Amino acid sequence: MAKLKIGVFGAGRGMTMVRQLLGNPDAEFVAVCDMYQPSLDRCRKEAEEAGLDKVAYYTDFEDFYNHDMDAVVLANYAHEHTPYSIRFLESGRHVMSESLTCVTMKEAVELIEAVERSGMVYTYAENYCYTAVRWEMRERYRRGDIGELMYAEGEYVHDCSSIWPKITRGERDHWRNQHQSTFYCTHSIGPILSITGLRPVKVSGFETQNRPFMWNLGSAVPCAGMEIITLENGAVFKSLHGGLKHNEPQSNYQLNGDRGAMKDLAHGKLAVYTEGENENCRGKHEIYEPKPVIEAAAATGHGGGDFFTTHYFLQSILGDEVARERAIDVYKAVDMCIPGILAYKSICNDNCSVKIPNLRNKEERDAYRNDTFCTFPEIAGNQFVPVNIQGFEPIPDSIYDEVRRKWLAGEEG
Ligand SMILES: NC(=O)c1ccc[n+]([C@@H]2O[C@H](COP(=O)([O-])OP(=O)(O)OC[C@H]3O[C@@H](n4cnc5c(N)ncnc54)[C@H](O)[C@@H]3O)[C@@H](O)[C@H]2O)c1
């Protein structure tokens, strides 16, 4: 059978997927697009070193779009995934989208309907769900080892201040300078939904202050966002993400059930506490290092999680039922993302609680069809809301000039 022809849009993070395609038995890396030429040059070097000399390199998106490919990986700007996903799906191409899924509730509805209409495979590359520890947590939760979930925490705390010049290039309107505090929420929310299979039904949002260490780098976004989510079984879930100063590790996932608890410890270790019937407080403690379900994952980034997103995407296209069950489909992707959109509505309304719809149900969609509430002016139109409702000083151009200078000089923030 001919290999799947795969294109990659965005050659920054997209290189993670490119590397997995080099020498892949099921897929051929055929084209890449990035308007930043040095990223394309780096990609060409790696591909040619791997023996690929027929890859097409595009700086222009339309040329890339017209290239012959069966599927595309979207690793372009985080706030532009939905329109590109819809265009590719409607042209008969399968899509794997990097984070985030969508920016508005309107986009959430449109994305779901495009997947349903097209019948193409859409998967979401939420790699934090797939580390060996978090997969083991999923297996054990679903086996009932800790009973019914009562409380969970998901934390992705990543202080990017030192790399801010490199990842924003001094662009005022780069998405990393423009999103709301609760935008980048699927690394913290995703794993808990993936482990438990539970749906979020209600959210209240909170955010920290912005502080000079980020304002001086061009970001007026409050440094961290938090969603306090009620899950469909009544459990409470705290999701925290953003650029706080922190001790290692950057992420924390824990679940407390009515018969035990689990916690993702640093360095690939899992702690589990389990109780039998009538064994209150006298259960068993274990700490161990689970192995990935596929050995090859161990060598890849983000604790092995990077392997599975691309692997399950390709195998889903090829019709593998196990992969289809394990991949994150459009409904789960939307469940992981929209609590962050609705949490910002909550923040703008004194942290009130906001219902999270189940957009699998067609009758719940109409209320959101025209909801463009967001912090990106060109997407929001008249429903635009600023990133900073706490009234910080506007950031002058001289700050962005300095960040750009640092980027070009290879200096850290
Ligand atoms: N899952 C993870 O662990 C992880 C890690 C890093 C980044 N990401 C995600 O990957 C995506 C890319 O992030 P990034 O770190 O590479 O930074 P980025 O968002 O700044 O880079 C996007 C790249 O796409 C290119 N691009 C965007 N629009 C284009 C267009 N119309 N034509 C040509 N090129 C275009 C840009 O030149 C840039 O190189 C984002 O969605 C981000 O959220 C995920």
The ligand as a Tripos MOL2 file, in Angstrom:
@<TRIPOS>MOLECULE
LIG
   44    48     1     0     0
SMALL
NO_CHARGES

@<TRIPOS>ATOM
      1 N1          2.2690   20.4860   22.4670 N.am      1 LIG1
      2 C1          3.4020   21.0930   22.7900 C.2       1 LIG1
      3 O1          4.1420   20.6390   23.6470 O.2       1 LIG1
      4 C2          3.7670   22.3590   22.0570 C.ar      1 LIG1
      5 C3          5.0310   22.9530   22.2480 C.ar      1 LIG1
      6 C4          5.3280   24.1180   21.5400 C.ar      1 LIG1
      7 C5          4.3910   24.6590   20.6630 C.ar      1 LIG1
      8 N2          3.1690   24.0620   20.5100 N.ar      1 LIG1
      9 C6          2.1810   24.5930   19.5670 C.3       1 LIG1
     10 O2          2.7390   24.5070   18.2460 O.3       1 LIG1
     11 C7          2.3230   25.6230   17.4560 C.3       1 LIG1
     12 C8          3.5460   26.3590   16.9020 C.3       1 LIG1
     13 O3          4.2890   26.8780   17.9610 O.3       1 LIG1
     14 P1          5.7940   27.3570   17.8170 P.3       1 LIG1
     15 O4          6.4310   27.1900   19.1340 O.co2     1 LIG1
     16 O5          6.4140   26.7160   16.6330 O.co2     1 LIG1
     17 O6          5.6920   28.9460   17.6140 O.3       1 LIG1
     18 P2          4.8600   29.9110   16.6700 P.3       1 LIG1
     19 O7          3.4110   29.7920   16.9380 O.co2     1 LIG1
     20 O8          5.4720   31.2290   16.8410 O.co2     1 LIG1
     21 O9          5.2400   29.3460   15.2460 O.3       1 LIG1
     22 C9          4.3530   29.1070   14.2210 C.3       1 LIG1
     23 C10         5.1710   28.9630   12.9330 C.3       1 LIG1
     24 O10         4.2570   28.9110   11.8570 O.3       1 LIG1
     25 C11         4.6650   29.8270   10.8500 C.3       1 LIG1
     26 N3          3.4540   30.3770   10.2160 N.ar      1 LIG1
     27 C12         2.3300   30.7970   10.8510 C.ar      1 LIG1
     28 N4          1.4310   31.2420    9.9450 N.ar      1 LIG1
     29 C13         2.0000   31.0970    8.7300 C.ar      1 LIG1
     30 C14         1.5570   31.3740    7.4030 C.ar      1 LIG1
     31 N5          0.3370   31.8950    7.1540 N.pl3     1 LIG1
     32 N6          2.3920   31.0960    6.3820 N.ar      1 LIG1
     33 C15         3.6220   30.5700    6.6030 C.ar      1 LIG1
     34 N7          4.1000   30.3020    7.8490 N.ar      1 LIG1
     35 C16         3.2890   30.5400    8.8930 C.ar      1 LIG1
     36 C17         5.4770   30.9060   11.5600 C.3       1 LIG1
     37 O11         6.4520   31.5030   10.7110 O.3       1 LIG1
     38 C18         6.1220   30.1400   12.7040 C.3       1 LIG1
     39 O12         7.4040   29.6560   12.3800 O.3       1 LIG1
     40 C19         1.4520   26.4770   18.3700 C.3       1 LIG1
     41 O13         0.1330   26.1480   18.1110 O.3       1 LIG1
     42 C20         1.8320   26.0470   19.7770 C.3       1 LIG1
     43 O14         0.7720   26.1850   20.6660 O.3       1 LIG1
     44 C21         2.8580   22.9250   21.1970 C.ar      1 LIG1
@<TRIPOS>BOND
     1     1     2 1
     2     2     3 2
     3     2     4 1
     4     4     5 ar
     5     4    44 ar
     6     5     6 ar
     7     6     7 ar
     8     7     8 ar
     9     8     9 1
    10     8    44 ar
    11     9    10 1
    12     9    42 1
    13    10    11 1
    14    11    12 1
    15    11    40 1
    16    12    13 1
    17    13    14 1
    18    14    15 2
    19    14    16 1
    20    14    17 1
    21    17    18 1
    22    18    19 2
    23    18    20 1
    24    18    21 1
    25    21    22 1
    26    22    23 1
    27    23    24 1
    28    23    38 1
    29    24    25 1
    30    25    26 1
    31    25    36 1
    32    26    27 ar
    33    26    35 ar
    34    27    28 ar
    35    28    29 ar
    36    29    30 ar
    37    29    35 ar
    38    30    31 1
    39    30    32 ar
    40    32    33 ar
    41    33    34 ar
    42    34    35 ar
    43    36    37 1
    44    36    38 1
    45    38    39 1
    46    40    41 1
    47    40    42 1
    48    42    43 1
@<TRIPOS>SUBSTRUCTURE
     1 LIG1         1 GROUP 0 **** ****
